[in-house]
């Protein structure tokens, strides 16, 4: 039941609404004297609209500004006292998989990954909220100094507090969305390789604004292009008061990390490539020339034979018969173990990936309805998503900028239903690639429009979708060169493992003294400490982990000798010498974990004698 206003009309806001109808460009979002952001009149712009000559005003410059932009930059740069805690029971093949599923706020996740994945991600794809007036966005509030933020962020957030509905009635409708995207894109750029590419799906409501902030974050010269794809089969009247039809198309903005004059965009060249094969003195690489022939990808005219070879059931050629025959005659098709591949020669890579040629081959016929149908097939129809990106779209983007022979990292920090993870696995299964993914998704409630949903949270839904999609992939025909890594390592964002305490000396009681000799929280396990060490040291979080018992103590071996860790108490000199004998790159112990101060003092000397290349630290 709606409540009565119990106050007189706000005539100022009514007048602003009338001005907006006549001069939309003269009404903007601005911060008032009370600190609240609301609709306000740009009087300088209004004067110019009503004048026949140039009106003197503030200095003009080309930029996009909004209330909260400086706070968004502060948000991106502010430290957090958080960590990633492993969750083996929700993972698949935890010890060996190279795929990561990070559960938590994506802003915090991007901050935590700054050292580990700095300059290592080949491709980022995100499908953020489109800001249509019905979407949920992150409510970031870090307008405090870094010390205050550090203390506050050391406590667990209440579940669900970070997401708020952003309706068109909100005076910060555009500003809040821009702030949310700006801080995350600033952090995401740091993670991209120099030849890395980011793809961002967007609707027309914020497409222009998104392009502006991307130009600021990535640079105007690093704009690669904008893809328009038909997201829906036909327009739908959504029946609102404005009788606005639902758009048929959506867009994908593409930006690269760096621009090198005279070179082609990484989207078309794939950036730095390795060319391991050679024929007649020419180096080349191989990529798949087959693709799925199921669902929206079905093309009966592309299932022809080439000599004695016919694509197996469920697969087809990527191009028509005339093109394939010509490529074969010109020496561009090579069979390996009975499977055809296309040769890409190093000396003509740029020409082969001319932008027009590339987009002629791209199939953008998959729709959101097709994506939803794929999800329905895997999970049933009670998953809460009305629109879902089809796997084929993400696969096409993956093909455009990643190589089969490299362990390229593909990241999606708006994980949603897990389409990106599904696409990475599907593509690897088809061409034998070793790509790995990092998926980030907050544990937000999963609610469908019908009011029923078979999952409690979106992250639960996402994990289930990944499991079921990989089961489906493994049931089909897979490339024999694929390592079949269909697992994922679940890591959850939580407060720091260290119990930072803020007490004055006169406020300390006798029972609290133990905190200062052992400041690790009582509920944290050795595995938790290991991953905080990996984060702090910038070690790859997807490296294989092995746990052994040596001299009665639990010892972790990360990628055999990349890092050796023991967090047990009572570590003696014999165990230290045994660990030094493995000659690890890094070794870490608990600061108060040694059997005596003498052993603690001797640790560095032991490693210096037995393994001088080891970096030794304690927590």
N, C-alpha and C positions, 0 to 999 in steps of 0.2 A: 504494500500500500504506500503510495507517495504521500509525503508530508507537505503541509502548507509552508510557504516561504516565510511567513510571519514577518515580513519586512517589505518596505516599498521597493519598486523596481529600480534596478541599477541603470540609470539613464545614460551614464557615460559609456557603459558597455553596449547599450542599444545604439548609441550614436556611432560608436566604433564599427559596429556591425553594418550600419548603413554606409559608412565610408568604404568599408571593405567591398560592398557590393558595387560601388562606383569605381573605386581605385584599389584593386587587390594588392598592388605593389606597395601601397602606402601603409599597410597594416602588417606588423611583424610581431615576433615574440620578444619581449624585453623584460628586464628585471626592474621591479618597482622599488620604491623607497623602503617597503617592508621586507625586501629580499625575495619576494615571491615573483615567479615568472608568469606573465599573463599577456594577453593581446594588447598592443599599444600602437598608437599612430606615429609613423615616421613623419614628423612635421616638415622636415627639410624636403623630403620627397614630395609631400603633399603640396608645398609651396611651389615646387617646380612644375607639378602637374597643372597648377592653376595659373602659371605665369607664361608670358609669351617671350621672355628673355631668361638668360641664365641667372639663377639665384645663387648667391654666395652661400656656401655651406662647408661642412667638414671636408678635409682633403680626400679625394677619391683614390681608391686603389683596387686592384683586382684580387679579391679574396672572398672566402666564405666565412662568415662569422655567426655566432649564435650565443645566447646566454648559457654559460657553463662550459665553454670551450677550454678555458684555462684550467678549470677543475678537472676536465677530462684528461688533459695532459698531465696534471698532477697525479691523477688516478693511475695512469700508465707507468709513471716513474716511482710511485711510492712503494716501499718494501712491505713484505708481508711475513709474519712469523708463522708459516704453515709448512706442511710437508705432505708427501704422498705415502699412504700406508697400503701395503700389498694386501690383496684379498684373494688368497689361493682358492677358497671354496667356490667363488663365483667365476674363476678363471677356467680356461681350457688350455691344457699343456703349459702350465705356468712356467716351469723351469726351462723350457726350450723354445717357446714361441718368440717371434720377434715383433709381434703386433701388440699395441698398447690400447687399452680402454681406460680412460681417465674419467672418473665420476666426480663431478663437482663443478663449481663456477668456472666458466672458461677464462675469465679474466685472471683469476688466481692461478689456473693451470698454465696459462701462457707465461705468467711471471715465474712460476716454478721451473719452467722448461727453458728459461733464457740461457742458462749456461750449458745445459746438456745438449740442446738442439740448435745452438747458435750457428747459423749459416749452414745447416745440414738438411733442410727440408727442400725437396725438389718441387713438390706441388702442394698447394693448399686449395681445397675447394670448400666453400661455405655457402649455406642456404639460410641466411639470417632471417629474423622476422621482417616482413615487408612493410610494416607500419601502416596497415590498411585501416586501422581503427579498432580492430578486434584482436590484435596480437599482444602477446606478453613480451615485455622487454626487461632487461636487467636494470635494477635500481641501484646505481652506484653512488655512494655518498662518502667521498673521501676529502671533503673540504676542511681538513684538519692537518696539522703538521705531522711529519713522518713519525715522530716519537709517539704521539697520541695514537696514530693509526697502528703502529707496531704493537702497542699494548693491547688495543682493542681487538686486533685481528688474531691475537693469541688465544682467543676464546672461541669455542664452537659457535657458529651461526645457527640461529633457529632455522629448522628446515623449511625451505620455501619462502623465506623472507626476501630473497633477492629478486624475485620476479613479480612484476606488477603489470596490470592491464594498462595499455596506453590508448585511451579512447580519444576521438577527435575533439571531445569537450575539454580535454586537458590543455591548459594554456601553454604547456611545454611540449606539445604534441611532436613537433619536429625536433626541438632542441634536445629532448631526452634521448630520442633515437640516434641523433647525430653524435651525442656524447658517448653513448654506448658503443657505437661502431668505431669512433675515432680512437679511443683508447686501445681497443682490441686490435685494430689494424696497425697501430704504431708498434705494438709488441710482436704481431705476426710477421711484419717485415723483417725484424731482426732474425727470425728463424729461417728465412728463405736462403737458399744457396745463391751465389752470384748469378747463376743461370736459372734460378727458381722462378716459378710462375704462380700467381694466385688467380683463381676463378671465383667470381661472386655472383650468385643468382639474385635477381632483384625484380621487383614489380615496378610499374611506371610511377607510383606515388613518390618514391624516394630515389628513383634512378638518377635524376640530375644532381641531387645533393650528394649521393654516394660517389658519383664521378668526381665531383669537386673535392671531397675529402681524400679520395684515392690519389688525385693529382697532387695534393699537398703531402701525403704520406709517401708515395712512391715516385712522384715527379711526373710532370706532363709528358716528358720524352719517353717514359716507360709504359705509356698506354699502348697496348697491343691491338685491342679491338673490342667490339661489342657484338655478341652473337644474339640474334633474335630467333627464338624457337616457339613453335606452336604448342603451347602448354595444354590447350583444350580443343576439342573437336569443333565446338561451335559456341558462340556467345550465349551466356545465360543471364536472364533478367533477375537480379537479386531482389527486386521488389521493394527497395527502400524508397524513401520519400522523393529522392532525386531521380528515380527511374534510371539509375546508372547501370549500364550493361557490364557484366563481368568480362574482363579482358581475355581475349583468346591467346595472346602472346605474353611471354616473359623474356627476360634478358639475362645474359651472362657477361659481366664486365671482366676484362682480362688485363692484368698488369704484370710486368716482369720486374725482377729485383734490380737489375742493372742494364744499362744501355751501352753498347760498344759501337761507335760509329763505323759504318760500313758492313756490319754483320746483320744477319737475319734475326728475327725474333726467335727466342727459345721455343715459342709455341710451334713454329714451323721447322726449326732445325733441331729441336730437342736440346739445345745448348751444347755443352761439351759431351761428345760421344766417344765411345771406344770402338775401334775397328779391328777386331781380333783376327778376321779372316783375310786372306789375300789370294788373288787370282791374276795371273799375267802382270804381276808387279803392282796391281791396284788393291789397296786396302778397302774392306767393306764390312758392314755389319748386316745382320739378318733380323727381320721382324716378321710377325705373322701376316699372312695374306688371306687368312680365313676368318670368318666371324660367325656368330650364332645365326641360325636360320629359324628361330622360334618366335612366336608371338608377333609383335610389331616389326621385327627384323626380317620376317619371311619374304623371300624373293625367289620365286620358282625359276626365273630366268637366269639366276646366278648359281645354279646347281649342276652345271654342265661338266663334261669330262675334259681333261687335258691329257691327251695321249691315253695311257692306261689308268690314269688316276681320276677318281671322282670323289668329291668331298663326302665324308661320312654323314650319316643321318644326323640332322640337327645342326649342320654347318654348311656354309656356302662360301663362294669367293667374295672378296671385297669389291670387285668391279665386274663389269660385263664381259662377255666372252671375247669380243674383239680386243678389248684392252688387255686381258690376261694373255691371249695368244700373242699379241704384239710384245708384251713384256717378256714372254718366254723366248720368242725368236731373238730378242735383243740381248738375251743373257741375264735378265734381271730376276729370274725365278730359279731357285735351287731347292732340290729335294734332300731332306735329311731324315734317315730312318723312315722313308715313305711319306713324310709330311712336307708340303711345299712352304717355302719362305720367300720373301722378297729381299733382294740385295739392295743395300743403300751404300753407294761408293763414296768414300771420303772426299774425292776430288770433285764431286758434283752434288754433294748433299744439299747445298743451298738451292740449286735449280730444281731438284726433286721435290723440295718442299716450298715451292712458290705458293704464296698465300691463296691465290685463286685455285691452284691445283688441289691444295689441301682441302679447301672448303667444298670443292666439287665432290669429294669422296665422303664427306661427313653426312651421316644420316641423322637428321633432326626430327624424324617423324614420330618418335616416341612422345607420348603425352603424359600429363599428370595422372590422367585416368588409367593409363597403362601402368604407371608406377604404383598406383593404389591397388590395381588388380594384382600386381606381383606381390604386394604386401598381404593382400587378402588370401592369396594362395598359400602363403607361408604361415600366417597367424590367425586366419579367420577374419571376419569383418568387424570385430569389436576391438579395434586397436586405437581408435580415437583420432586418426589422421584423415582429413578430408582431401588433402592433396599431398602427393608423394612424388619426389623426383624419380623418374625411371632409371633403372640400372644402366641402360644403353647410353644415356646422355653422359653419365659420369665416366663410363668406359671409354667413350669417344675422347673425352678430355684427357684421360689417363694415357691413351694411345698417342695423343698429340705431343706429349712432352716428357714421357718417361721411356727408358730403354729396357729391353728384355734382359740384357746382360748385367744390369746394375741393380744394387739393392736400394733403389730410390725410395725415399720416405714420402708418403702421401698423407697429409693431415687434414682433418675436418674438425673445427672446434665448435660447430653447431651440429653435433652428431645426429640428432633427431631419431629417425627410425633405423639408421645404420646403412643407408643406401651406399655411401662411399666405401665402407668396409666390404659390403657385398660386391661392389663393382671391382675393387682391387683383387679380391679372391677370384672372381669370375675371369678377369683378364689374365691373371697368373695361370689359371687352369687351362686357358686357351692357347697361350703362347709360351708357357714354361718360364715366365718371369719370376723374379725374386723380390718384387716390390713389397714393402711393409707399410702398415698404416698406423697412425696415431689418431684415435677418435676421442673427442671430449664431449661429454654430455652431463648437464646438471640433473640431479635427482628430483625433477619436478613431477608433481602429480599427473598421472595419465587419466584424462577424462574425455570421453567422447560426447558428441552432441546428443546422443540418445540417452546419456546419463549412465551407461554401462561400459565397462572396459575390463578386459581380462588381466590387466597389469596394474600394479600399484603406481609405478613411476615410469617415465619415458625411458630412463636408463635401463630398467628391467626389460622393457619392450625391446629396446635396441640390442641388448645382449642376447635375448632369445632369438631375434631376427637373424643375427649373425650366425648363431649356432645352426638354425634351421636352414639358412641359405647355403652354408658350407656343406651340410649333410646332402642337400640337393645337388650341389656341384659335384661332390664325390661320387654320387650315384651315376653321373653321366660319364662321357668319355673325356679324359683329361690328358693334357700334353705330358708325354713321358719324361720331359725334363723338369717338370714342376716338382718342387720339394714338398708339396702338400702341407705347408704350414697353414692350418686353418684355425689355429688356436689364438687366444688373446690373453694378455696379462692385465688383470683388473687392478688399478691403483686408485685409491680414494683420497681426496683432499681432506685433511684434518689439521687440527692445531699442532704446533710443534711438539716433538717428542720431549723437548727440554722444558722442565717446569720452572720458567723464569718467575722469580719472586720479587715483589717490590715491597720491602719492609725497611723501616728505620731500625737502627741497632737496638734502641730501647724497647721496640715492639716485639722482639724475637723471644720466643719461649724455648725452654730446654728441649721440648719434644720436636721443635722445628729445626734443630741444628742438623739433623740428618739430611735435610733438603740441600744444604750447602756442600755436603760431601758427596751426595748422589742426587743430582738434580734431574734425573730421567724419570718421567712419569711412571707410576707403578703399573699402569695398564698396558704399557708398551712392550712389545716382544722384540727379540733380536732381529727378526725380519724387518720390523719397522725402522729400527736403527740403521740397518743396512741400506735401505732405500733413501733415508735422509743423507747418509754419507755419499751415496751415488749422486744425489742431487747437488750436494755441496761441492763435490769434486768434479762435477760435470761429466760423469761417466754415463755412457749409453745405457738407458733404462731397460733396453730390450736384450741385453747380453745374457747368454745362458748362465744359470746359477746352479751350483752344486754344493750340497751341505754334507760335511763329513764330521765324524767324531775322532779327534786326535787327542790322545792322553786324557781322555775323559771330558774334553771340552768340545763344544760345537764350533766348527770353523766353516765359513762360507768362502767358496772359490767362485769368483765372477769371471766368466770366460777364461777359466783355468788360472792364468796368472795376471790378468788385468788388475785384479784386486783380491786380497786375502783379508778377511775380517774375523775377529773373535771378540765377542762382547761378554763372554762369561767372566765370572770372578775367579780369583785364584790362579791366574796365569803365571806359570813359573818360567825359569830361564831355559829349561829343556824344550818347552813348547815353542818359545820364541826362536830358538835355534832351528827347530824343525821347520817352522814356517819360513824362516830366512833361507833355508835350503831350497825352497821352491823358486827363489829369486823372482818374486812378484814385482810388478811395476809399482804397486801401492800396497800398503799394509795399514790396518787401523785396529786399535784396541780401545777398550773402555778405560778412561783415565784412572779410575779407582779399581780397575779389574786385576791388578797385579798382586801377587802373593806378598810382595814387600816393596818398600820404597827403593831398595837396592836393585831389584829386578827392573823396576820402572826406569831407573836412571841408566841401566845398562842396555836397554832395548835399542836405542839408536846406535850405540857402539857395536852391538852384535850385528845389526844389519849392515853397518858401514864396513865391517870386516868380511861378512859372508855374502852380502848382496848390496854392493854400494850404489846400484842404480835404483833401489827401492825408495819410494817416498813414504815415510812413516809418520802417522798422525794418531791422535787420540781424541775421543769425544768425552 
